Amino acid sequence: MLSLIGLVTSCDRVGDGDVSDDQGGTSTQEMAGDWYVKFTVDGQDVYNFGYTLLTTYNTAANNGQEMWIDDHDNTYEYKVKTPINYSTKTFSGANLQNQSYDVAMTITEGKILKGAATTTGGNKSDSIVFKVEFADDPGTIYTVGGYKRTGFAEDEH
């Protein structure tokens, strides 16, 4: 019985209230995450990618003014830092430098909408959508759109 008491008390949080005990979030936390998205032109999945994984995350600056968008080389192979408006959950930028290969990109109409998506499994999730044009494919406007990864098996791709 004594060992059980020791186990329970050893799980208690200890600390002196120091800031180091409360790590908090990042300046882009409500815009960050893994997303299942489609990569289309005029509503058509022209490359037959289906849903692919895209990740948005904070930059090292942690200033609430920019975030990374990374497609993990699943579509056009892009990883780019884009300006954001955190209060409106929007993002866009012209002549952004792709880090996956040397090409400029322009992102327009980027937005994240809380709870606005219905996943393929029928669950509610956040929505992401943006348009992107690559300098090595001028005039072709790709639409990237989908939902935030829920972790539910029925929503995985």
C-alpha positions in Angstrom: 0.0 0.0 0.0 2.8 2.4 0.8 4.3 2.0 -2.7 0.9 3.0 -4.2 0.9 6.2 -2.2 4.4 7.0 -3.4 3.3 6.4 -7.0 0.3 8.8 -6.7 2.3 11.5 -5.0 5.1 11.2 -7.4 2.8 12.3 -10.2 2.0 15.6 -8.6 3.3 18.7 -10.4 6.0 20.5 -8.5 7.6 23.8 -9.1 7.9 27.3 -7.8 5.7 29.0 -10.3 8.7 30.0 -12.4 8.0 30.9 -16.0 10.0 27.9 -17.1 7.1 25.7 -15.7 4.7 27.2 -18.3 6.1 26.9 -21.8 3.0 28.4 -23.5 2.4 28.2 -27.2 3.9 29.9 -30.3 2.9 33.1 -31.9 1.2 31.2 -34.8 -0.2 28.3 -32.9 -3.8 28.7 -34.2 -2.6 28.6 -37.8 -0.1 25.8 -37.3 -0.7 22.1 -37.9 -0.9 19.2 -40.4 -3.4 19.5 -43.1 -4.8 17.1 -45.7 -5.1 19.2 -48.9 -5.8 18.8 -52.6 -3.6 20.6 -55.2 -5.9 21.6 -58.1 -6.2 23.8 -61.2 -9.7 25.1 -61.9 -11.1 22.5 -59.5 -9.4 19.6 -61.2 -6.7 17.4 -59.6 -4.6 17.6 -62.8 -1.7 15.5 -61.4 -3.9 13.0 -59.6 -2.3 13.7 -56.3 -5.5 13.2 -54.2 -5.1 14.3 -50.6 -1.5 15.1 -49.6 0.0 16.2 -46.3 0.9 19.8 -45.9 2.3 21.4 -42.7 2.1 25.0 -41.4 4.3 26.0 -38.6 6.0 28.9 -36.7 9.3 30.5 -37.8 12.3 30.8 -35.5 11.4 34.5 -35.2 8.2 33.6 -33.3 6.9 37.1 -34.1 3.3 36.3 -35.2 4.0 37.9 -38.6 5.1 34.9 -40.7 4.8 31.1 -40.9 6.3 28.2 -42.9 4.2 26.2 -45.4 5.7 22.9 -46.3 4.3 20.3 -48.7 7.0 17.7 -47.8 7.7 17.4 -51.5 4.3 15.8 -52.1 3.2 18.1 -55.0 5.2 20.9 -56.5 7.9 20.5 -53.9 7.7 23.7 -51.9 8.7 25.0 -48.5 8.1 28.7 -48.1 7.9 31.4 -45.5 4.9 33.6 -45.9 3.7 36.7 -44.2 0.5 36.3 -42.1 -2.1 38.3 -40.4 -2.6 36.3 -37.3 -5.7 38.2 -36.1 -7.6 37.4 -39.3 -5.9 34.0 -39.9 -4.9 35.1 -43.4 -1.7 34.9 -45.4 -0.2 35.9 -48.7 3.0 37.2 -50.3 4.6 37.9 -53.7 8.0 36.6 -54.9 8.5 34.3 -51.9 11.6 32.2 -52.1 10.9 28.4 -52.2 13.4 26.5 -50.1 12.8 23.1 -51.8 14.3 24.4 -55.1 15.2 27.8 -56.5 12.0 29.3 -57.6 9.9 32.3 -56.5 6.3 31.8 -55.5 3.3 34.0 -55.1 0.6 33.1 -52.5 -2.8 34.8 -52.6 -6.1 34.5 -50.8 -4.7 32.3 -48.0 -7.0 31.8 -45.1 -7.6 29.4 -42.2 -11.2 29.1 -41.0 -11.9 27.6 -37.6 -14.4 24.7 -37.7 -15.4 25.3 -41.3 -14.4 22.0 -42.9 -16.0 18.6 -42.9 -13.4 15.9 -43.2 -13.7 12.9 -45.5 -14.7 10.9 -42.4 -17.5 13.3 -41.6 -15.8 15.2 -38.7 -15.6 18.9 -38.2 -12.2 20.5 -38.5 -10.4 23.7 -39.5 -10.2 24.6 -43.2 -7.2 25.9 -45.1 -7.2 27.3 -48.6 -4.8 29.4 -50.7 -3.8 30.1 -54.3 -0.2 29.7 -55.5 1.7 30.5 -58.6 5.3 29.4 -59.3 7.6 31.5 -61.4 8.7 28.5 -63.5 5.0 27.8 -64.4 3.7 31.4 -64.9 0.0 31.8 -65.5 -1.0 28.6 -63.8 -2.8 29.3 -60.6 -3.0 26.3 -58.3 -5.5 26.1 -55.5 -4.5 24.3 -52.3 -7.3 23.5 -50.0 -8.4 21.0 -47.4 -8.8 20.4 -43.7 -6.7 20.1 -40.5 -5.6 16.6 -39.6 -7.9 15.3 -36.8 -6.0 12.1 -35.9 -9.1 10.0 -36.4 -8.5 7.0 -38.6 -11.4 7.8 -40.9 -9.8 11.1 -41.8 -6.3 9.8 -42.6 -5.1 9.7 -46.2 
